[in-house]
Amino acid sequence: MDHVSVVVDDLEAAIAFFVELGMELEGQAQIEGPSVDRLNALDGVRAAIAMVRTPDGHGRLELTKFHAPAAVSAEPKNALGNTLGLRSVMFAVDDIDATVARLRAHGAELVGELAQYEDSYRLCYLRGPEGIIVALAEQLG
């Protein structure tokens, strides 16, 4: 897998959120033109993209802000975990409590509760920018 693409309305807020999570901004670009239109099956695409990557360089997210045509919502804004489609992107963290606190400063909210799964993990789901659900896992022991 090369990357996962996430369409957002506030690109700068999404970049700040994922950088706070520990990802690194790899680059930004403006995209448009006939090949972009054909690829997306849309006319007049103008978009800004930012690529962020995990510190180990193995995982990447492409954050995309469509200037034209306007982005549309495909699901309820606060879709629950049993909604069909991509539900979350999970990140391994060293200190889940500190990570949740930092991301709350960027508007993230817990979806449920921070929970412990057996003696293996502490886990939670956070709703971040644009309703993106980010899962966090802290391995125990």
TIPAVEX-413273 format. One record per residue: residue in one letter; x, y, z of N, C-alpha, C, CB in turn. Coordinates in steps of 0.2 Angstrom, whole numbers, plus 5000, padded with zeros to 4 digits. Each point is the difference from the previous one (the first is absolute). Glycine has a CB too. Layout:
AXYZXYZXYZXYZ
...
END
This chain:
M500449945000499650065000500450065000499149945006
D500850114990500450065000499750055005500249984988
H499150045011499850045005499250005000501050084998
V498749955007499350015001499850074999499949905008
S499650124988499850064998499450025004500449994989
V499650075014499550035004499850074998500449935010
V499050084988499750064997499850055007499649954988
V500750115012499850045006499850074997500949945007
D498850104997499850064999500550055002498849975001
D501550025005500550055003500749965000499150065007
L501349954987500649974999500550015006499850014987
E500250065014500550025005499949975007500250104994
A499249895008499849975007500149934999499150085002
A500849884993500149934999500849995000498949994993
I501550055004500749995001500250015007500250054988
A499650005015500250015007499849955005499950124998
F499549855001499849945003500449945000498950044998
F501349944995500449944999500750025002499349964991
V501050105008500750015003500050005007500250074991
E499349955013499949995007500049935002499450115001
L500349854995500049925001500749974999498850004996
G501750045001500649974999500249994993499949955011
M499750074984500249994993500450064998498949934998
E501450064997500550054997499750024993501049965006
L499050114993499750034994500649984995499350095005
E500549884989500449984995500050054995499949885002
G499650154996499950054995499350024998501149954996
Q498850105001499450034998500050024992499850045012
A499649954985500050024993499350024998500949924998
Q499050124997499450024997499949954994500150125004
I499449854995499949964994499450024996500549905006
E499550104987499550014996500249984993499650105007
G499949904988500249994993499649944998501150055002
P498949944991499649954997500249935003500050074990
S500649915011500149935003499749995007501150004993
V498950055011499750005007499249994999501050075005
D498749974990499349994999499949934998499950124996
R500449854999499949944998500149955005500450034989
L500149975015500149965006499550005005501250024998
N498550035003499450015005499350004997500850065007
A499249934986499350004997499650075002500049875000
L500450185000499750075002500250054995499949975013
D499850084986500250064996500250065004499249964991
G501450075007500250065003500349995007499250064994
V501149885007500349995007500650055002499749874999
R500250165006500650045003500049985008499950104991
A500749875011500049985006500750015003499249914998
A500950095009500650015003500149935004499950135001
I500749854999500149935003500650015005499549934990
A500550045015500649995005500149935001499850125005
M500849864995500249935002500450005007500149974987
V499649995017500349995007500249935000499350105006
R501349894998500249935001500249985007500450014988
T499549935013500249985007500850015001499049915000
P501250095006500750015001500549954997499750065011
D500049884989500449944997500050004993499849945010
G499850114987500050004992499649954997501150055001
H498649915002499649944997499350024999500749925005
G499050124998499350024999499950074998499749915009
R499850104987499950074998499250024999501150004994
L498750065007499450024999500050064995499649965011
E500050044984499950064995499450045003500649944990
L499550125012499450045002499950044994500350005012
T499050004986499850044994499550055001500349904993
K499850165005499550055000499850024993500450055011
F498949934987499850024994499750075000499749884998
H500650164998499850074999499450004994501150055003
A499049914992499449994995500149934998500050124997
P499549855001499350015003500049995007499549974990
A500050065014500049995007499949935002499550125001
A500849875005499949935003499349995002501250005004
V498649934996499449995002500049945006499550034988
S500049975016500049955006499749944997500050095009
A500349854993499749944998499749965005500949994992
E499150045014499749965006499950055005500649904998
P499050085007499950055006500650035003499049945002
K501050125000500750035003500349965005499550114997
N500149865008500249975006499849924999499950105007
A500349874987499949934999500349965006499950024987
L499749935014500349955006500449954997499050025006
G501349944998500549954998499749944996500650035010
N498849964990499749954996499750024993499749955011
T500550124987499850024994500549974994499650115005
L500149874990500449974994500550054998499049934996
G501650055002500550044997500650005005499150074993
L501449975005500650015004499850045006500750004990
R499449975016499850035006500550035004499249915000
S501450065000500550035004500749994997499349995010
V501250054993500749984998500350005007500150064989
M500349885012500349995007500750025000499249915002
F501050125004500750015001500249975007499950114993
A500749875007500349975006500450065003500249894996
V499650125011500350065003500349975007499250084995
D501349965007500449985006499650025007501150014994
D498550045006499750035006499350024997501150045006
I498449924995499350024997499750055004499949884997
D500250135009499750065004500350064998499849935010
A500850084989500350064997499850014993501049985008
T499049974988499850014993499350035000500749914996
V498850065008499350025000500050085002499649885002
A500850135003500050075003500250054994500249965012
R500350024985500350054994499550004995501249975003
L498549984995499550004994499350045002500549894996
R499450105010499450045003500150084999499749915008
A500950114992500150074999499950024993500950005009
H499149954986499850014993499349984999501249984997
G498450025008499349994999499849925000500050114993
A500449855008499849935000499649985006501149974994
E498449985005499649985005500049935000499350104999
L500749875007499949925001499349984997500850005010
V499249954986499449974997499749965006500549994988
G499849975015499849965006500450015006499649914992
E500750045011500450015005500749974999499050005008
L501550034995500749975000499949935004500650114999
A499649834998499949945003500649964999498850004997
Q501249955008500649955000499749934997500650065010
Y499849924985499849934998500549955003499650054989
E500149915015500449955003500650035004499649914992
D501050055007500650035003500450024994499949935010
S499850094985500450014994500150074998499749894996
Y499750155003500050074998499550045004500249954988
R499950125011499650055002499850034993500450025012
L498949994987499850024994499450055000500349894996
C499750154999499450055000499950024992500250045012
Y499249994987499950034994499950075001499549904995
L500850145001499950085000499750024994500950015008
R498650044992499850034994500450064999498849955001
G501550064994500450054998499750054995501049935003
P499550114993499750044995499649974995501050075002
E498449964996499649984995499649935002500850054991
G499249945015499749945003500449934999499050064997
I501749955001500449944999500149975007500650064990
I499349875010500149965006500749985000498849975001
V501650055004500749975001500049965006500550104995
A499749845004500149955005500750005003499149924995
L501050085012500650005003500149945004500050125000
A500649855000500149945003500750015004499449934992
E500650055014500650005004500149935003499950125004
Q500649854994500249935002500250005007500349974988
L499549985016500250005007500549955001498950035003
G501549985002500649955001500550004996499249935004
END
